[in-house]
Amino acid sequence: MSVLKVIEVLSNSEKSWEDATKKAVKHASKSVKNIRSVYVQDQSASVSDGDVTEYRVNLKITFEVN
């Protein structure tokens, strides 16, 4: 039987929501091992002068506990 844990992570990127998600997983994997999945719970963006300047994601990362 496996035990799984879920943490909530916020991330941002100037490129895209996808990039923000990848950055969050890469950063979390430095201290969290056995990451199994990521669920994008929410997306938002900052706008300045009619242009999107920053993409933001709120993620739930699931990992296996040893």
VOKOL-816147 format. One record per residue (C-alpha): x, y, z; residue in one letter. Coordinates in steps of 0.02 Angstrom, whole numbers. Layout:
<pts>
<pt><east>X</east><north>Y</north><up>Z</up><type>a</type></pt>
...
</pts>
This chain:
<pts>
<pt><east>0</east><north>0</north><up>0</up><type>m</type></pt>
<pt><east>63</east><north>174</north><up>-43</up><type>s</type></pt>
<pt><east>38</east><north>330</north><up>58</up><type>v</type></pt>
<pt><east>18</east><north>489</north><up>-43</up><type>l</type></pt>
<pt><east>29</east><north>669</north><up>16</up><type>k</type></pt>
<pt><east>-30</east><north>828</north><up>-70</up><type>v</type></pt>
<pt><east>49</east><north>1000</north><up>-53</up><type>i</type></pt>
<pt><east>-11</east><north>1165</north><up>-126</up><type>e</type></pt>
<pt><east>113</east><north>1270</north><up>-224</up><type>v</type></pt>
<pt><east>103</east><north>1441</north><up>-307</up><type>l</type></pt>
<pt><east>213</east><north>1485</north><up>-456</up><type>s</type></pt>
<pt><east>231</east><north>1619</north><up>-588</up><type>n</type></pt>
<pt><east>311</east><north>1646</north><up>-758</up><type>s</type></pt>
<pt><east>329</east><north>1784</north><up>-884</up><type>e</type></pt>
<pt><east>309</east><north>1656</north><up>-1027</up><type>k</type></pt>
<pt><east>154</east><north>1548</north><up>-996</up><type>s</type></pt>
<pt><east>49</east><north>1448</north><up>-874</up><type>w</type></pt>
<pt><east>137</east><north>1292</north><up>-936</up><type>e</type></pt>
<pt><east>306</east><north>1367</north><up>-896</up><type>d</type></pt>
<pt><east>245</east><north>1418</north><up>-723</up><type>a</type></pt>
<pt><east>188</east><north>1238</north><up>-693</up><type>t</type></pt>
<pt><east>354</east><north>1166</north><up>-750</up><type>k</type></pt>
<pt><east>450</east><north>1288</north><up>-639</up><type>k</type></pt>
<pt><east>345</east><north>1239</north><up>-487</up><type>a</type></pt>
<pt><east>373</east><north>1053</north><up>-513</up><type>v</type></pt>
<pt><east>560</east><north>1076</north><up>-544</up><type>k</type></pt>
<pt><east>579</east><north>1182</north><up>-387</up><type>h</type></pt>
<pt><east>473</east><north>1067</north><up>-278</up><type>a</type></pt>
<pt><east>571</east><north>914</north><up>-337</up><type>s</type></pt>
<pt><east>728</east><north>985</north><up>-255</up><type>k</type></pt>
<pt><east>656</east><north>947</north><up>-83</up><type>s</type></pt>
<pt><east>507</east><north>831</north><up>-120</up><type>v</type></pt>
<pt><east>545</east><north>659</north><up>-190</up><type>k</type></pt>
<pt><east>430</east><north>537</north><up>-279</up><type>n</type></pt>
<pt><east>316</east><north>666</north><up>-360</up><type>i</type></pt>
<pt><east>176</east><north>572</north><up>-447</up><type>r</type></pt>
<pt><east>61</east><north>705</north><up>-519</up><type>s</type></pt>
<pt><east>16</east><north>888</north><up>-525</up><type>v</type></pt>
<pt><east>-158</east><north>963</north><up>-531</up><type>y</type></pt>
<pt><east>-178</east><north>1143</north><up>-590</up><type>v</type></pt>
<pt><east>-309</east><north>1210</north><up>-472</up><type>q</type></pt>
<pt><east>-313</east><north>1390</north><up>-529</up><type>d</type></pt>
<pt><east>-238</east><north>1505</north><up>-660</up><type>q</type></pt>
<pt><east>-225</east><north>1693</north><up>-662</up><type>s</type></pt>
<pt><east>-124</east><north>1829</north><up>-748</up><type>a</type></pt>
<pt><east>-61</east><north>2003</north><up>-714</up><type>s</type></pt>
<pt><east>-99</east><north>2136</north><up>-844</up><type>v</type></pt>
<pt><east>-11</east><north>2302</north><up>-874</up><type>s</type></pt>
<pt><east>-56</east><north>2426</north><up>-1012</up><type>d</type></pt>
<pt><east>-166</east><north>2296</north><up>-1097</up><type>g</type></pt>
<pt><east>-32</east><north>2162</north><up>-1103</up><type>d</type></pt>
<pt><east>-13</east><north>2005</north><up>-998</up><type>v</type></pt>
<pt><east>146</east><north>2027</north><up>-897</up><type>t</type></pt>
<pt><east>144</east><north>1873</north><up>-785</up><type>e</type></pt>
<pt><east>57</east><north>1704</north><up>-782</up><type>y</type></pt>
<pt><east>15</east><north>1627</north><up>-613</up><type>r</type></pt>
<pt><east>-37</east><north>1451</north><up>-564</up><type>v</type></pt>
<pt><east>-98</east><north>1373</north><up>-403</up><type>n</type></pt>
<pt><east>-50</east><north>1188</north><up>-405</up><type>l</type></pt>
<pt><east>-78</east><north>1033</north><up>-301</up><type>k</type></pt>
<pt><east>72</east><north>917</north><up>-308</up><type>i</type></pt>
<pt><east>48</east><north>735</north><up>-257</up><type>t</type></pt>
<pt><east>195</east><north>631</north><up>-200</up><type>f</type></pt>
<pt><east>224</east><north>461</north><up>-123</up><type>e</type></pt>
<pt><east>284</east><north>453</north><up>58</up><type>v</type></pt>
<pt><east>410</east><north>317</north><up>97</up><type>n</type></pt>
</pts>
